[in-house]
Amino acid sequence: MLRTPFAALLAMAAATMLTGCSGGIGISDLDRAATETDGLPAGWTYPDSMDVEFIEESARLAGAHDDSQLWLMRTSGGLCLVVYADGASDHWACSGGAPITMGGPDSRFTVIPDDGVAPEGAVAISENVYAH
């Protein structure tokens, strides 16, 4: 469903890093208290190619869309969106801030800051995550 070439995801994340806001932006999804459902899926592994520290205790389950579950997580350089599709495959995009947009052939997800504007025609998954 979300399998896209890795290079395309990196290109989107890089473009977002160049146009995104600073890491100090408001993301309500990450500001709430953690619950037992917020931990990342057991099968998810941290990407070796990222030169950031993942702050695992900051992970928050944003919600679900179709067969995908979506988490937000802070890093030493900003934040990441983690998408776990069909309980078996994972995808992620990281940036120095929001917005972050990642997608595939069937779904596209965008993270916006608290004061951001939702993408036109998007469905809210949480306060900060949208599917379109």
N, C-alpha and C positions, 0 to 999 in steps of 0.2 A: 504494500500500500504506500509506504513512504520511502521505499528504496529509491534513492536518487544517487547519482554519482557523487562520491565523496568530494570531488573537486568543486562541484556546484554548491554544496553546502558551505565549504570553506570560502568560496567566492562571495556568497551571500553574507556570511559572518564577517568577512573582511570589509565588505562594503558598509555593513552596519557599523562596524568599529570606526570607520572614517566619518560617518554621518551621525552616529549616536550621541547621546548625552553622556555626561560624566557618571561615574559609578555611584555618586551620592544622590541619585534620583529616588523619588518615592515609589516603592513597589509594595503595595498593601499586602499582596499575597505572601511576601517574605517577612512582613512585620508582625504577623499574627503568631500566637504561641503554637508550638509544635504539638502534633497529636500522634498517636501510634500509627496512623496511616500515612504519615509524611515520609517515612524512610524510602530511599531509592530501592527499586526492585533488586532482589538478591543476585540476579544474573547480570546486572549492569556493572561494567568496569570503566574506570577512568581512562580516557583516551591518553595514550602516551605522547601524542603529537602536540598536546597543549602545554604551553610554558606558563601555566598558572597553577596556583594551589586551589583545589576544590575544597570548599568549606561544607563538608557533608552534613553537619548538624543544622545547616541553614536550609536544607532541602525541604520543600513544601509541595505536597500534591496539589496541583492547580485544578485538576478535574479530568474528565474523560470526554472523548469525542470519537464516535464510531467505535472502532476496536483499539483505540489508542488511549493510553494514560499519559498525562503531562505533568512534569515537575519543573519548578523553578529552583535554582540554587545559586548562592553567592560564590564568587571566586575571589582570589586575591586581586584580580584585575577587573571585576565587574559582576556579571551574572551569566547563567546558562539556562537554556530551555532544554529539557531532556524529554524525549518522546519514546515511549515503550509501546510498540505496536504488536498486537496479537499475542502478548505475553512472551514473545520470543526474540524480537529484534529491537535494537535501540538506535536512536538518532539523537544528535545534539547540535546545538549552535550556541556559541558563547560570544559575548561582546563586552566592551567597556561600559555599556549602558543600554538603555532601551531607546528606540524600538529594536527588537530582534525579529526577523522574519525568516522562517524556514518552511520548506514545503516539498511536496512530491506530486505525483500524477493525480492523486485523489483529494488531498487535503493540503492546506497551507495554514500555518500558525503564526501569529504575531503577538509579541509581548509589547505592551505599551506602558509608559509610566502612569502614575496616578492622574496626572493632569493632561494626559495624552488623548488624542482623538482616535476612536476605534475605526478600523478600516471599513469602508462602505460595504454594506451587505454582510458584515461579519456576525458570527454567533458568539456571544460571550460564554466562555468556559469558566472564567473567574473574573475577579476585579481587573486583572492585568493581562489575561491570555484570551485570545480570540481565534476562532477557526473561520476560514473563508476559502 
